[in-house]
Amino acid sequence: MKKPIALTCGEPAGIGAEITAKAWQALRDQISFFWIGDPAHLPADLPKVLIDQPDQAAAAMASGLPVLAQVFEGALTVGHANPDHAKGVIASISTAVALTQSGKARAVCTNPIHKKALKQGAGFAYPGHTEFLAHLGGVDRVVMMLASDQLRVVPATIHLPLADVPTALTASLLREVIRITHAGLRRDFGITSPRLAVAGLNPHAGEGGTMGTEDDEIIAPVLAQLVAEGMTIKGPLPADTMFHARARATYDAAICMYHDQALIPIKTLDFDRGVNVTLGLPFIRTSPDHGTAFDIAGQGVANATSLIEALKLASTMADARVFNARFFDARFFDARGL
C-alpha cells in the first residue's frame, strides 16, 4: 500500500481548511493523504478521523479526512490572520517534512501561508514557504516550477523588481536553475530525456544585441555549455513565440528569465489547475498556485481545483521518484538530484 501525502494546514484564517475539505471529497477514493493542523479549524460538517500515525490515513480516508491533530493557540478569526497561530502553522510544515523525510509520508503538499502573520507571531525569518522548505531539506538552491497539463514553466529569477533582474541573472544562477530543472524532470516526472526551451531576457531575444546584450553574453554561452554536456535545449528564444500550442508541443518545460514571463502564460492557459512545485529538494513538495484568499474565506465558494491537482501531482511525482530509486543506479542522481 502506498504511503500517504502529508498536507499542511496553511493559514487558518484563509481558505486552506475549506479547500482541504473539498479535496477530501474529490479524492477520497483515489489518493491517501492526511491533514496536519487544529481540527477545530476545519468545517464543522466535515467528517474527520483523528489519527496518531500516517499509516492510519489510508484506512481512515473512506470515513473522513484523516487529521494529525495539533492544538493551536489563539482564536480563529476567519478572514483575518491571527499571529498567535504562527507557531502552529510553522509546526505543521516542519512535521510534514519530518514525516516525509523519515519515510512515513510519500510527499509534502502545502496549503497557502500568510508570511506577515508568521513573522509577527513567531519571528519567521524566511522570505517565504520555499526558502523555509529548502532550510528544512538542507539545500541552498531550489527551483520553483509552475506545472499543469498544458505547460510547465520555471522562472530563473522570482520575486524581484523588474529593474533588478538583469543584475540578478548571472550565468551561474541560470546554469544551476537549468540543471535542477533537468534533473527534476527526469527524477520526478519520469522524462528520460527532457527537452527544454529557454526564453531570452530581452524582446526578440536581444535581436543580435540591438535590444540588449544579456541574451548573447550570458544566456547563450550557458546553453551552449549544457548542450555540449548532452542536454536538449533550444534558446535563447523570443518569449512572445514560445507559448502557442505548436511551440509548447516541442518542449517539456520552459525556462524563463523573470516572474511574469513565466507565470502569465501558465495562468492564462490553465489558471485553476496550475500547481506550484519545488524542485531540488530531497522530498516531493507541491502546493496550490494561489494565496490565502482572505476575502472569500469562510463563504464556501473557494475553488479547490488547484489543491486537488497539487495532491494528484504529488502522488504522481512520488511514484516516479520511487521508480527511479528502484531501477536506476544511485549514481544517476547526486544528493540534490543532479
C-alpha positions in Angstrom: 0.0 0.0 0.0 1.3 3.4 -0.9 2.2 5.8 1.9 0.0 8.9 2.3 0.8 12.5 1.4 1.3 15.0 4.3 -0.9 18.1 3.8 -0.2 21.1 5.9 -2.9 23.3 7.3 -1.6 26.6 5.9 -3.0 29.9 7.3 -6.1 29.0 9.4 -7.9 32.3 8.6 -7.7 31.6 4.9 -9.3 29.1 2.6 -7.0 26.2 3.4 -9.4 24.3 5.6 -12.3 24.7 3.1 -10.3 23.6 0.0 -8.9 20.7 2.1 -12.4 19.5 2.8 -13.3 19.7 -0.9 -10.1 17.9 -1.9 -11.0 15.1 0.5 -14.4 14.8 -1.1 -12.9 14.7 -4.6 -10.0 12.3 -3.9 -11.2 10.1 -1.0 -11.3 7.0 -3.3 -8.1 7.9 -5.3 -5.3 9.2 -3.1 -4.4 8.8 0.6 -3.4 11.9 2.5 -3.7 13.4 5.9 -4.0 17.0 7.2 -1.8 18.4 9.9 -3.5 21.1 12.0 -6.1 22.0 14.6 -9.3 20.0 14.0 -11.3 23.0 15.3 -10.3 25.0 12.3 -12.0 22.5 9.8 -15.6 23.0 8.6 -17.9 21.7 11.3 -19.8 19.4 8.9 -16.7 17.8 7.6 -16.3 14.1 8.6 -12.9 13.7 10.1 -10.9 10.9 11.7 -8.1 11.7 14.2 -5.0 9.6 13.6 -1.8 9.1 15.6 0.4 7.9 12.8 0.5 8.4 9.0 0.0 4.7 8.3 -3.6 5.0 9.7 -4.6 7.5 7.0 -5.4 5.1 4.2 -8.0 3.2 6.3 -9.5 6.5 7.5 -10.0 8.1 4.1 -13.3 6.4 3.4 -14.8 7.6 6.7 -13.5 11.1 6.9 -10.5 13.4 6.4 -7.5 11.9 8.3 -6.3 14.5 10.8 -2.9 14.5 12.6 -4.0 16.9 15.3 -2.1 20.0 16.6 -3.8 22.3 19.1 -3.3 26.0 18.1 -3.1 28.9 20.5 -5.5 31.8 19.9 -9.0 32.2 18.4 -9.8 31.5 14.8 -10.7 34.8 13.1 -11.8 33.8 9.6 -10.6 36.3 7.0 -8.1 38.0 9.4 -4.8 36.3 10.3 -4.1 35.8 14.0 -0.4 35.9 14.7 -1.0 33.6 17.7 -1.4 30.8 15.1 2.1 31.3 13.7 3.9 28.7 15.7 1.2 26.1 14.9 1.4 26.9 11.1 5.2 26.5 11.2 5.0 23.3 13.2 2.6 21.9 10.6 5.1 22.4 7.9 8.0 21.1 10.0 6.0 18.0 10.9 5.1 17.3 7.3 8.7 17.5 6.2 10.0 15.4 9.1 7.4 12.6 8.4 8.2 12.6 4.7 12.0 12.6 5.2 11.6 9.7 7.7 9.6 7.7 5.1 6.3 7.8 6.9 4.7 10.0 4.2 5.5 10.0 0.5 5.3 13.7 -0.2 4.5 17.1 1.2 1.7 19.3 -0.1 1.3 22.7 1.5 -1.7 24.9 1.9 -1.0 28.7 1.4 0.5 30.6 4.3 0.5 34.3 5.3 4.1 35.3 5.8 3.3 38.6 7.6 1.4 36.7 10.3 4.2 34.2 10.7 6.8 37.0 11.1 4.6 38.9 13.6 3.7 35.8 15.6 6.9 33.7 15.5 9.7 35.8 14.1 9.6 33.8 10.8 13.0 34.5 9.3 12.4 33.3 5.7 11.1 35.2 2.7 8.5 32.5 2.1 7.4 28.9 2.1 10.0 27.7 -0.4 13.0 29.1 1.5 11.8 27.5 4.7 11.4 24.2 3.0 14.9 24.5 1.5 16.2 25.1 5.0 14.4 22.0 6.3 15.7 20.0 3.4 19.3 21.1 3.9 19.8 22.6 0.4 20.9 26.0 -0.7 19.2 26.3 -4.1 15.8 25.2 -5.1 13.7 25.9 -8.2 10.1 27.0 -8.5 8.1 25.3 -11.2 4.5 26.0 -12.1 3.0 23.0 -13.8 -0.2 21.9 -15.4 -1.3 19.5 -18.2 -0.7 22.3 -20.7 2.6 23.8 -19.7 5.5 23.7 -17.2 7.4 26.9 -16.6 10.4 27.8 -14.4 11.3 31.4 -13.6 15.1 31.8 -13.2 14.6 34.9 -11.0 11.4 35.1 -9.0 10.2 37.9 -6.6 12.4 40.7 -7.8 11.6 44.2 -9.2 11.9 44.0 -13.0 14.8 46.6 -12.8 16.8 44.2 -10.7 16.5 41.2 -13.0 19.4 41.9 -15.4 21.8 42.1 -12.4 20.5 39.0 -10.7 20.5 36.9 -13.8 24.1 35.5 -13.7 25.5 32.6 -15.7 26.0 30.6 -12.6 22.4 31.1 -11.5 20.9 30.2 -14.9 23.2 27.1 -15.2 22.1 25.8 -11.8 18.4 26.5 -12.4 18.5 24.6 -15.7 20.4 21.7 -14.2 18.0 21.4 -11.3 15.0 21.6 -13.7 16.5 18.9 -16.0 17.1 16.6 -13.1 13.7 17.2 -11.6 12.0 16.3 -14.9 13.9 13.1 -15.0 13.6 12.0 -11.4 10.1 13.3 -10.5 8.3 13.5 -13.9 9.7 10.3 -15.5 11.0 12.2 -18.5 14.2 10.3 -19.5 15.5 13.0 -21.9 13.9 16.3 -21.1 13.5 18.9 -23.8 14.0 22.5 -22.5 13.1 25.8 -24.2 14.9 28.8 -22.7 13.4 32.3 -23.2 15.6 35.3 -23.8 15.6 38.2 -21.4 15.0 41.0 -24.0 12.4 41.4 -26.8 13.3 39.1 -29.7 16.0 37.5 -27.5 18.1 40.7 -27.9 17.9 40.7 -31.7 21.7 40.3 -32.1 22.5 42.8 -29.4 20.3 45.7 -30.7 17.8 45.2 -27.9 20.2 44.3 -25.1 23.3 42.2 -24.7 22.4 39.7 -21.9 21.0 37.1 -24.3 24.2 36.8 -26.3 26.6 37.4 -23.4 25.0 35.5 -20.5 22.3 33.1 -21.7 23.7 31.8 -25.0 27.1 30.6 -23.6 25.3 28.8 -20.7 23.0 27.0 -23.1 26.0 26.1 -25.4 27.8 24.6 -22.4 24.8 22.5 -21.3 24.1 21.3 -24.8 27.7 20.2 -25.1 27.1 18.2 -21.9 24.2 16.3 -23.6 21.1 18.3 -22.7 18.4 19.0 -25.3 17.9 22.8 -25.1 16.6 25.4 -27.5 17.3 29.1 -27.0 17.5 31.8 -26.1 14.2 32.2 -27.8 11.9 35.2 -28.2 9.4 34.8 -25.4 6.5 36.1 -27.4 6.6 33.0 -29.7 7.2 30.3 -27.1 3.8 29.6 -25.7 1.3 28.9 -28.6 0.2 25.4 -29.0 2.6 24.3 -31.7 5.6 25.7 -29.7 4.5 24.1 -26.5 4.5 20.7 -28.2 8.2 20.9 -28.8 9.4 21.0 -25.2 8.8 19.6 -21.7 9.5 22.8 -19.7 10.2 26.4 -20.4 12.9 28.3 -18.5 12.0 32.0 -18.2 14.1 34.8 -17.0 11.7 36.5 -14.6 8.4 36.1 -12.7 5.8 37.4 -15.1 7.5 36.0 -18.2 6.8 32.5 -16.7 3.6 33.0 -14.8 1.5 35.0 -17.3 1.4 32.2 -19.9 0.5 29.4 -17.5 -2.1 31.4 -15.6 -3.6 32.4 -19.0 -3.7 28.9 -20.3 -4.7 27.0 -17.1 -5.5 29.4 -14.3 -7.3 27.0 -12.0 -5.2 23.9 -12.5 -1.7 25.3 -12.1 0.4 23.7 -9.4 3.5 25.1 -7.6 6.3 22.5 -7.5 9.6 22.9 -5.7 12.4 21.1 -7.5 15.8 20.4 -5.9 14.5 19.3 -2.5 15.3 15.8 -1.1 11.5 15.3 -0.8 8.5 16.0 -3.0 6.7 19.3 -2.4 3.7 20.7 -4.3 1.3 23.4 -3.5 -1.8 25.1 -5.0 -0.9 28.1 -7.1 -2.8 30.7 -5.1 -2.8 32.5 -1.8 -4.9 32.6 1.3 -7.8 34.4 -0.3 -8.9 36.1 3.0 -11.6 38.0 1.0 -13.7 34.8 0.4 -12.6 32.7 3.4 -15.5 31.1 5.3 -18.0 31.6 2.5 -17.9 28.1 1.0 -17.1 29.4 -2.5 -13.3 28.7 -2.7 -12.2 26.7 -5.7 -10.3 23.6 -4.6 -9.1 22.6 -8.1 -5.5 23.7 -7.7 -5.1 21.9 -4.4 -6.7 18.8 -5.9 -4.3 19.0 -8.8 -1.4 19.6 -6.3 -2.2 16.4 -4.4 -2.6 14.4 -7.6 0.7 15.7 -8.9 2.5 15.0 -5.6 1.3 11.4 -5.9 2.4 11.0 -9.5 5.8 12.6 -8.7 6.3 10.3 -5.7 5.6 7.3 -7.9 8.2 8.5 -10.4 10.8 9.0 -7.7 10.2 5.5 -6.3 10.6 4.0 -9.8 13.8 5.9 -10.4 15.2 4.9 -7.0 14.4 1.3 -7.7 15.6 1.0 -11.3 18.4 3.4 -11.7 21.9 3.2 -10.1 22.2 5.6 -7.2 24.9 7.5 -9.2 22.2 8.6 -11.7 21.5 11.4 -9.3 23.6 13.0 -6.7 22.3 14.2 -3.3 20.4 17.1 -4.9 19.1 15.1 -7.8 21.6 16.5 -10.3 
